[in-house]
Amino acid sequence: MGFYCGKKHEEEEITNLFTKVSDEDQLIIFTDIQYGSVNQIFTKEAIRHQDKNVEILTGFNLPLLLEITMSKEQLSKQELKDMVEKASRQMQLMDLNAFVTTSKEEDIF
């Protein structure tokens, strides 16, 4: 699901999503910007539904998203923390100067 909270009906959809989560379900929510509008609404609803198995991950990256969504079993809070730590260690700024060569024919990869 994708949400950009600029309209009231999107907030209602998020609220309705939480009512559909059963006791057996695990809901892992990915938001791109911590304290952004979508994150704020999901956080507010997660606090209201603390009895549900809900986690919010913010500032995520694609490898982390893939690893979590491909998991076949529910993940514990510690497993999620470990995955986030691993993903954050993998994030790097590419040093493009490292790829500059004196020969135009050399393959950079």
N, CA, C and O atoms as a DFTB+ gen file, in Angstrom:
436 C
 N C O
     1  1       0.828      -1.169       0.000
     2  2       0.000       0.000       0.000
     3  2       0.877       1.238       0.000
     4  3       1.954       1.242       0.595
     5  1       0.436       2.247      -0.641
     6  2       1.156       3.502      -0.635
     7  2       0.272       4.607      -0.085
     8  3      -0.912       4.687      -0.415
     9  1       0.839       5.445       0.740
    10  2       0.075       6.546       1.329
    11  2       0.882       7.822       1.250
    12  3       2.071       7.845       1.567
    13  1       0.232       8.864       0.829
    14  2       0.767      10.213       0.982
    15  2      -0.361      10.983       1.637
    16  3      -1.406      11.203       1.024
    17  1      -0.161      11.382       2.849
    18  2      -1.258      11.916       3.650
    19  2      -1.465      13.399       3.409
    20  3      -0.986      14.244       4.166
    21  1      -2.164      13.690       2.376
    22  2      -2.540      15.060       2.132
    23  2      -4.046      15.209       2.169
    24  3      -4.581      16.315       2.085
    25  1      -4.719      14.079       2.296
    26  2      -6.179      14.083       2.266
    27  2      -6.726      13.290       3.441
    28  3      -6.112      12.326       3.899
    29  1      -7.873      13.704       3.914
    30  2      -8.499      13.083       5.086
    31  2      -8.812      11.601       4.846
    32  3      -8.659      10.785       5.755
    33  1      -9.251      11.245       3.624
    34  2      -9.642       9.849       3.396
    35  2      -8.451       8.898       3.532
    36  3      -8.639       7.730       3.872
    37  1      -7.229       9.376       3.274
    38  2      -6.058       8.522       3.440
    39  2      -5.806       8.222       4.918
    40  3      -5.400       7.113       5.264
    41  1      -6.042       9.192       5.777
    42  2      -5.922       8.961       7.213
    43  2      -6.945       7.916       7.661
    44  3      -6.638       7.057       8.488
    45  1      -8.151       7.990       7.120
    46  2      -9.192       7.018       7.457
    47  2      -8.802       5.625       6.980
    48  3      -9.079       4.642       7.666
    49  1      -8.163       5.522       5.815
    50  2      -7.706       4.220       5.320
    51  2      -6.667       3.616       6.256
    52  3      -6.681       2.412       6.510
    53  1      -5.767       4.448       6.769
    54  2      -4.750       3.973       7.701
    55  2      -5.407       3.493       8.994
    56  3      -5.041       2.443       9.523
    57  1      -6.367       4.249       9.499
    58  2      -7.097       3.847      10.700
    59  2      -7.813       2.517      10.464
    60  3      -7.772       1.630      11.317
    61  1      -8.460       2.378       9.321
    62  2      -9.163       1.133       8.990
    63  2      -8.205      -0.046       8.865
    64  3      -8.563      -1.172       9.208
    65  1      -7.001       0.198       8.381
    66  2      -6.012      -0.873       8.252
    67  2      -5.739      -1.512       9.608
    68  3      -5.657      -2.735       9.713
    69  1      -5.601      -0.702      10.634
    70  2      -5.314      -1.229      11.968
    71  2      -6.467      -2.068      12.515
    72  3      -6.233      -3.019      13.261
    73  1      -7.685      -1.738      12.163
    74  2      -8.820      -2.515      12.657
    75  2      -8.872      -3.891      12.004
    76  3      -9.501      -4.803      12.540
    77  1      -8.227      -4.053      10.868
    78  2      -8.223      -5.337      10.152
    79  2      -7.122      -6.279      10.624
    80  3      -7.112      -7.449      10.241
    81  1      -6.196      -5.793      11.449
    82  2      -5.080      -6.611      11.920
    83  2      -5.579      -7.504      13.056
    84  3      -6.042      -7.016      14.087
    85  1      -5.479      -8.816      12.850
    86  2      -5.923      -9.759      13.886
    87  2      -4.798      -9.992      14.892
    88  3      -3.674      -9.529      14.702
    89  1      -5.115     -10.713      15.957
    90  2      -4.116     -11.014      16.983
    91  2      -2.996     -11.898      16.442
    92  3      -1.884     -11.873      16.971
    93  1      -3.266     -12.665      15.414
    94  2      -2.268     -13.561      14.832
    95  2      -1.400     -12.866      13.785
    96  3      -0.342     -13.377      13.421
    97  1      -1.833     -11.722      13.308
    98  2      -1.116     -11.003      12.250
    99  2       0.077     -10.234      12.796
   100  3       0.131      -9.874      13.972
   101  1       1.029      -9.994      11.905
   102  2       2.123      -9.084      12.186
   103  2       2.095      -8.021      11.097
   104  3       2.108      -8.340       9.908
   105  1       2.056      -6.769      11.503
   106  2       2.029      -5.657      10.558
   107  2       3.329      -4.882      10.704
   108  3       3.604      -4.298      11.753
   109  1       4.133      -4.882       9.629
   110  2       5.374      -4.121       9.608
   111  2       5.167      -2.990       8.612
   112  3       4.904      -3.223       7.432
   113  1       5.290      -1.773       9.102
   114  2       5.024      -0.583       8.298
   115  2       6.358       0.082       7.960
   116  3       7.199       0.294       8.833
   117  1       6.535       0.402       6.694
   118  2       7.734       1.084       6.223
   119  2       7.369       2.519       5.858
   120  3       6.480       2.749       5.038
   121  1       8.053       3.477       6.463
   122  2       7.872       4.877       6.073
   123  2       9.231       5.430       5.686
   124  3      10.254       5.041       6.249
   125  1       9.235       6.330       4.732
   126  2      10.514       6.825       4.236
   127  2      11.128       7.896       5.124
   128  3      12.347       7.914       5.295
   129  1      10.336       8.775       5.685
   130  2      10.872       9.895       6.447
   131  2      10.353       9.851       7.890
   132  3       9.150       9.921       8.138
   133  1      11.285       9.733       8.823
   134  2      10.892       9.752      10.232
   135  2      10.281      11.105      10.548
   136  3      10.842      12.143      10.196
   137  1       9.158      11.096      11.198
   138  2       8.386      12.281      11.574
   139  2       7.730      12.973      10.383
   140  3       7.203      14.077      10.521
   141  1       7.758      12.330       9.211
   142  2       7.004      12.847       8.079
   143  2       5.520      12.613       8.318
   144  3       5.144      11.954       9.287
   145  1       4.678      13.144       7.448
   146  2       3.229      13.073       7.673
   147  2       2.717      11.635       7.736
   148  3       1.903      11.310       8.600
   149  1       3.178      10.780       6.842
   150  2       2.729       9.378       6.856
   151  2       3.203       8.693       8.126
   152  3       2.439       7.967       8.764
   153  1       4.455       8.916       8.497
   154  2       5.001       8.318       9.708
   155  2       4.220       8.759      10.939
   156  3       3.951       7.945      11.822
   157  1       3.857      10.025      11.008
   158  2       3.120      10.539      12.161
   159  2       1.764       9.855      12.315
   160  3       1.369       9.493      13.423
   161  1       1.062       9.680      11.214
   162  2      -0.266       9.053      11.291
   163  2      -0.149       7.590      11.685
   164  3      -0.903       7.107      12.530
   165  1       0.808       6.874      11.066
   166  2       0.984       5.471      11.427
   167  2       1.419       5.327      12.884
   168  3       0.962       4.418      13.578
   169  1       2.296       6.216      13.355
   170  2       2.744       6.155      14.746
   171  2       1.575       6.384      15.697
   172  3       1.431       5.671      16.690
   173  1       0.749       7.365      15.398
   174  2      -0.428       7.651      16.227
   175  2      -1.336       6.417      16.305
   176  3      -1.809       6.061      17.385
   177  1      -1.574       5.775      15.179
   178  2      -2.444       4.594      15.165
   179  2      -1.788       3.405      15.870
   180  3      -2.467       2.636      16.552
   181  1      -0.478       3.255      15.709
   182  2       0.219       2.151      16.378
   183  2       0.154       2.309      17.889
   184  3       0.017       1.326      18.617
   185  1       0.253       3.543      18.357
   186  2       0.150       3.795      19.801
   187  2      -1.255       3.465      20.292
   188  3      -1.419       2.914      21.381
   189  1      -2.265       3.797      19.497
   190  2      -3.657       3.466      19.866
   191  2      -3.903       1.964      19.879
   192  3      -4.769       1.478      20.606
   193  1      -3.143       1.231      19.074
   194  2      -3.354      -0.217      18.941
   195  2      -2.135      -0.985      19.450
   196  3      -1.619      -1.870      18.767
   197  1      -1.685      -0.641      20.643
   198  2      -0.505      -1.292      21.194
   199  2      -0.707      -2.776      21.465
   200  3       0.263      -3.511      21.653
   201  1      -1.946      -3.216      21.485
   202  2      -2.230      -4.626      21.701
   203  2      -1.970      -5.461      20.446
   204  3      -1.958      -6.690      20.512
   205  1      -1.763      -4.802      19.309
   206  2      -1.505      -5.490      18.038
   207  2      -0.003      -5.659      17.843
   208  3       0.800      -4.929      18.425
   209  1       0.359      -6.628      17.021
   210  2       1.760      -6.895      16.701
   211  2       2.164      -5.994      15.529
   212  3       2.172      -6.424      14.376
   213  1       2.498      -4.745      15.843
   214  2       2.789      -3.728      14.834
   215  2       4.163      -3.124      15.099
   216  3       4.489      -2.768      16.231
   217  1       4.963      -3.015      14.041
   218  2       6.257      -2.348      14.114
   219  2       6.335      -1.339      12.977
   220  3       5.783      -1.564      11.900
   221  1       7.022      -0.224      13.220
   222  2       7.220       0.801      12.191
   223  2       8.719       0.953      11.953
   224  3       9.487       1.198      12.884
   225  1       9.120       0.805      10.699
   226  2      10.507       1.024      10.300
   227  2      10.539       2.267       9.426
   228  3       9.761       2.389       8.480
   229  1      11.432       3.179       9.740
   230  2      11.505       4.415       8.982
   231  2      12.916       4.623       8.454
   232  3      13.891       4.159       9.045
   233  1      13.009       5.326       7.334
   234  2      14.305       5.542       6.708
   235  2      14.862       4.258       6.121
   236  3      16.077       4.067       6.090
   237  1      14.006       3.397       5.665
   238  2      14.419       2.080       5.193
   239  2      15.109       2.141       3.840
   240  3      15.076       3.161       3.151
   241  1      15.738       1.018       3.471
   242  2      16.313       0.891       2.141
   243  2      15.760      -0.360       1.469
   244  3      15.180      -1.219       2.134
   245  1      15.936      -0.464       0.175
   246  2      15.339      -1.548      -0.595
   247  2      15.816      -2.936      -0.155
   248  3      14.978      -3.827      -0.016
   249  1      17.117      -3.171       0.072
   250  2      17.519      -4.505       0.526
   251  2      16.829      -4.927       1.821
   252  3      16.463      -6.091       1.984
   253  1      16.652      -3.976       2.741
   254  2      15.955      -4.280       3.991
   255  2      14.499      -4.624       3.718
   256  3      13.974      -5.596       4.260
   257  1      13.858      -3.841       2.891
   258  2      12.466      -4.098       2.531
   259  2      12.319      -5.490       1.930
   260  3      11.400      -6.224       2.292
   261  1      13.210      -5.860       1.022
   262  2      13.149      -7.182       0.394
   263  2      13.372      -8.300       1.403
   264  3      12.656      -9.301       1.395
   265  1      14.363      -8.131       2.270
   266  2      14.656      -9.164       3.262
   267  2      13.463      -9.415       4.176
   268  3      13.135     -10.564       4.471
   269  1      12.825      -8.359       4.618
   270  2      11.692      -8.511       5.535
   271  2      10.469      -9.080       4.821
   272  3       9.806      -9.975       5.346
   273  1      10.169      -8.575       3.640
   274  2       8.964      -9.050       2.946
   275  2       9.108     -10.480       2.458
   276  3       8.104     -11.160       2.247
   277  1      10.328     -10.948       2.276
   278  2      10.523     -12.327       1.811
   279  2      10.589     -13.321       2.970
   280  3      10.639     -14.531       2.747
   281  1      10.590     -12.822       4.188
   282  2      10.597     -13.703       5.351
   283  2       9.275     -14.451       5.421
   284  3       8.207     -13.852       5.297
   285  1       9.350     -15.738       5.614
   286  2       8.140     -16.569       5.618
   287  2       7.486     -16.646       6.992
   288  3       6.346     -17.096       7.113
   289  1       8.194     -16.213       8.019
   290  2       7.656     -16.290       9.374
   291  2       7.644     -14.904      10.017
   292  3       8.315     -13.978       9.561
   293  1       6.866     -14.792      11.081
   294  2       6.851     -13.525      11.812
   295  2       8.222     -13.282      12.414
   296  3       8.918     -14.214      12.817
   297  1       8.592     -12.026      12.468
   298  2       9.905     -11.639      12.963
   299  2       9.765     -11.002      14.345
   300  3       8.851     -10.218      14.596
   301  1      10.675     -11.351      15.218
   302  2      10.661     -10.748      16.554
   303  2      11.217      -9.325      16.468
   304  3      11.849      -8.946      15.482
   305  1      10.969      -8.563      17.507
   306  2      11.502      -7.199      17.563
   307  2      13.026      -7.229      17.464
   308  3      13.612      -6.374      16.800
   309  1      13.679      -8.202      18.112
   310  2      15.141      -8.300      18.062
   311  2      15.619      -8.641      16.651
   312  3      16.620      -8.091      16.191
   313  1      14.919      -9.538      15.963
   314  2      15.289      -9.858      14.582
   315  2      15.173      -8.622      13.686
   316  3      16.028      -8.383      12.833
   317  1      14.117      -7.845      13.885
   318  2      13.957      -6.611      13.112
   319  2      15.082      -5.625      13.412
   320  3      15.627      -5.003      12.500
   321  1      15.430      -5.482      14.696
   322  2      16.530      -4.583      15.067
   323  2      17.830      -5.015      14.399
   324  3      18.577      -4.185      13.882
   325  1      18.096      -6.333      14.416
   326  2      19.318      -6.852      13.805
   327  2      19.345      -6.578      12.299
   328  3      20.386      -6.219      11.748
   329  1      18.203      -6.749      11.643
   330  2      18.116      -6.490      10.208
   331  2      18.352      -5.012       9.897
   332  3      19.027      -4.681       8.922
   333  1      17.798      -4.128      10.724
   334  2      17.978      -2.689      10.522
   335  2      19.451      -2.311      10.704
   336  3      19.997      -1.532       9.923
   337  1      20.090      -2.867      11.741
   338  2      21.510      -2.582      11.970
   339  2      22.361      -3.050      10.798
   340  3      23.257      -2.340      10.342
   341  1      22.070      -4.254      10.318
   342  2      22.812      -4.792       9.171
   343  2      22.623      -3.903       7.935
   344  3      23.588      -3.603       7.232
   345  1      21.391      -3.486       7.677
   346  2      21.103      -2.645       6.515
   347  2      21.785      -1.292       6.642
   348  3      22.279      -0.754       5.651
   349  1      21.820      -0.736       7.844
   350  2      22.446       0.578       8.010
   351  2      23.953       0.493       7.809
   352  3      24.566       1.451       7.337
   353  1      24.557      -0.634       8.159
   354  2      25.999      -0.804       7.933
   355  2      26.311      -0.938       6.447
   356  3      27.418      -0.616       6.016
   357  1      25.347      -1.410       5.663
   358  2      25.564      -1.597       4.227
   359  2      25.411      -0.296       3.440
   360  3      25.858      -0.210       2.296
   361  1      24.796       0.698       4.032
   362  2      24.582       1.961       3.342
   363  2      25.899       2.729       3.258
   364  3      26.577       2.932       4.265
   365  1      26.247       3.150       2.054
   366  2      27.508       3.846       1.853
   367  2      27.354       4.904       0.779
   368  3      26.485       4.816      -0.088
   369  1      28.208       5.895       0.853
   370  2      28.315       6.890      -0.192
   371  2      29.333       6.364      -1.203
   372  3      30.456       6.013      -0.840
   373  1      28.933       6.312      -2.461
   374  2      29.830       5.815      -3.497
   375  2      30.932       6.835      -3.760
   376  3      30.648       8.014      -3.976
   377  1      32.175       6.393      -3.744
   378  2      33.308       7.240      -4.079
   379  2      33.581       7.062      -5.569
   380  3      34.263       6.121      -5.974
   381  1      33.053       7.955      -6.368
   382  2      33.175       7.835      -7.816
   383  2      34.616       7.975      -8.286
   384  3      34.968       7.469      -9.351
   385  1      35.449       8.649      -7.512
   386  2      36.853       8.774      -7.880
   387  2      37.555       7.416      -7.884
   388  3      38.548       7.232      -8.588
   389  1      37.052       6.481      -7.112
   390  2      37.646       5.144      -7.075
   391  2      37.459       4.417      -8.400
   392  3      38.182       3.463      -8.688
   393  1      36.506       4.853      -9.204
   394  2      36.232       4.200     -10.478
   395  2      36.937       4.875     -11.655
   396  3      36.938       4.344     -12.765
   397  1      37.524       6.019     -11.419
   398  2      38.208       6.732     -12.490
   399  2      39.507       5.998     -12.810
   400  3      40.314       5.714     -11.924
   401  1      39.692       5.697     -14.099
   402  2      40.898       4.993     -14.524
   403  2      41.615       5.809     -15.590
   404  3      41.047       6.729     -16.179
   405  1      42.845       5.461     -15.819
   406  2      43.604       6.157     -16.858
   407  2      43.313       5.578     -18.224
   408  3      43.547       6.237     -19.236
   409  1      42.815       4.375     -18.272
   410  2      42.517       3.730     -19.551
   411  2      41.012       3.740     -19.794
   412  3      40.237       3.308     -18.941
   413  1      40.607       4.230     -20.947
   414  2      39.193       4.270     -21.283
   415  2      38.608       2.882     -21.513
   416  3      37.394       2.699     -21.421
   417  1      39.449       1.913     -21.807
   418  2      38.969       0.568     -22.147
   419  2      38.792      -0.306     -20.907
   420  3      38.199      -1.381     -20.989
   421  1      39.290       0.134     -19.785
   422  2      39.167      -0.678     -18.582
   423  2      37.722      -0.686     -18.091
   424  3      37.063       0.353     -18.045
   425  1      37.250      -1.846     -17.734
   426  2      35.895      -2.006     -17.205
   427  2      35.904      -1.648     -15.726
   428  3      36.698      -2.204     -14.967
   429  1      35.037      -0.728     -15.298
   430  2      35.038      -0.296     -13.903
   431  2      34.501      -1.356     -12.944
   432  3      34.735      -1.275     -11.738
   433  1      33.797      -2.329     -13.459
   434  2      33.256      -3.372     -12.594
   435  2      33.983      -4.666     -12.859
   436  3      33.683      -5.682     -12.233
